[in-house]
Amino acid sequence: MATEKIIVGIDNQTIELKGAEKEEFLERRAKDQAESALLEAEYKAKQDSRESAIKKLAEIAGLTKEEINAIL
């Protein structure tokens, strides 16, 4: 990663980040990626939970998943 160049384009100008700016950018990007992964995992868990609830409701009510989804 030491040889990695970070070039930012602003208003038709390109600026290469170096030193502390480069390190701050890389740290911020890593943090943003971790937060994004966490949000995606939370979303998937909620979707899985919803699917499970619909399946259980369908079994109890004797309806198909499609019928339950149409009601919701």
C-alpha positions, 0 to 999 in steps of 0.5 A: 500500500506504500506505493499506492497513489491517491488522486482526487479530481476536483473541478477539472483539477487532479490532486495527488494526496500525500503524507497525512492527507493520504493516510487520513483518506485511507483511514476514512475509506476503511471506516466507511467500508466497514460501516457499509458492510455493517449496514448491509449485514443488518439489512440482510438480517432484517430481510432474513427475519422477515422471510422467516416470519412470513414463512411461519405465518404462512404455515400457521394460516395455511396460506402460501408465501405469495398470498401472505406477501399480497396481504402485507 
